[in-house]
């Protein structure tokens, strides 16, 4: 495939992600309201757990007015802050009253249209407004424009969207009636792993599902298609039993986060490292949806996040409903596991380390974009600009899920390093170009993040949940705090390390209580093996009172009692980032003659 074809495909994918992000960006910030509506429906409707005719009166107004208005307001505010949100909500009211179905798709149209319209109007009229008339013009322009859009929505957009929604609903009903709905997972499962999950779920399945759930059925199977955790769980279980290296050891923790936490993005790298596993998740998704159809089950509202806990909370009352939902999840898990196990057992490749696979995928993507860069380039970029960094934001499509997990991981590292920085997460559409900002985003969303915040420092990661670049960020920011030097370069760092001539003779062994083996970027294995061999030598020499660990740069305690054993390249960052630790530079972390000399000092 030539470069032009690659660029065209990347452009199409980026456009799809951007469109999907806009759709999900209107729904995800209001997901709490959707859950509230789902819980009220599940509890208080006449077939609910706690039937209550008075409280059930909230169900119809919420789905008819509250939820679409929230979507419309959010869509407008994304375009033009609160003012755009107000006009978007007014415009949305027109399509709500102009139809007799829950107008979620209409709200997704009228909300952004209202925000865009008032923004363009302000750009045209504000320079011409006389001083002292600003408030009058602003208030009346928003009201008049909102009224006009509401009327357009009532007579034009509302009926069209209602007709389109009815046609889509009939199409879905027909697919369900002829038992073809499971085939939808042939497209849904791969699209999820390509980070189009929010576009599919929040932009298509959720609006149609709410229309079904608001009807006589009181539930919708569409709420189960994308959030089903079974396919991903099957893949992770297969890695637990048949994987190798870091992928095998990390799969159990990932399975817990995925199944109970609902963070589906955590299993995506496991599939991407072995593309044949796309067959596993497709088979699991199809079989799971087949079971849902067989038992005729559905949920009251969209579960978010897609954890088994959320799914069970949104399941309607009745033992048959719970049996059907759990059967779909279990069958999807078993089928995905069996296919994954077959693929993994027949795979003879040595490259089964997930961190290596993530790094390889990242490099391949960068090469395709013509902008291959290493984590050291990111570190130098941060070190150049870090004197101005005072807060870090993780940005993804929806501003939830994996970005929240990534922010939590980095927040913990920042706290342990003693840095006083805010680390938060948000949807990429909500990013604002402001001073002192460092943005962390996934490779596929990096271009969009750069467009939103051109003045910020940007770091791209392959996977929010596991990236060596977090340590690079902490080390680079820590370096500025320690040195106070705003003109760091690779040359003067190297010169300092070479002139220092760090060796065993410069180390005060009497105060050492902890020895840290430092892994550099992806080379976790050598640090682990080196630590294990050194620990064994220490035990044989009766020196069990000294703790021996392998850690990343960002996890070092800055104390003279800590001896850091690192490669020459890694020691550059250590010397810049820490004032008090002692450093032993080695060419080989696994076995080095300096180790025996060091142990002999304590005998």
Buried (B, 14 or more C-beta within 10 A) or exposed (E): EEEEEBEEEBEEBBEBBBEBBBBBBBBBBBBEBBBBBBBBBBBBBEEBEEEEEEBBEBBEEBBBBBBBBBBBBBBBBBBBEEBBBBBBBBBBBBBBBBBEBBBBBBBBBBBBBBBBBBBEBBEEEEEEBEEEEEEEBBEEBBEEBBBBBBEBBBEEBBBBBBEEBEEBBEEBEEBBEEEEBBBBBEEBBBBBBEBBBBBBBBBBBBBBBBBBBBEEEBBBBBBBBBBBBBBBBBBBBBBBEBBBBBBBBBBEEBBEBBBBBBBBBBBBBBBBBBEBBBBBBBBBBBBBBBBBBBBEBBBBBBBBBBBBEBBBBBBBBEEEBBEBBBBBBBBBBBBBBBBBBBBBEEBEEEBBBBBBBBBBBBBEBBEBBEEEEBBBEBBBBBBBBBBBBEEBBBBBBBBBBBBBBBBBBBBBBBEEBEBEBEBBBBBBBBBEEEEBBBBBBBBBBBBBBBEBBEEBBBBBBBBBBBBBBBBBBBBBBBBBBBBEBEEBEEEEBEEEBEEEEBEBEEBEBEEBEBBBBBBBBBBBBBBBBBBEBBBEBBEEEEBEEBEBBBBBBBBBBBBEBBBBBBBBEBBBBBBBBBEEBBBBBBEEBBEBEBBEEBBEEBE
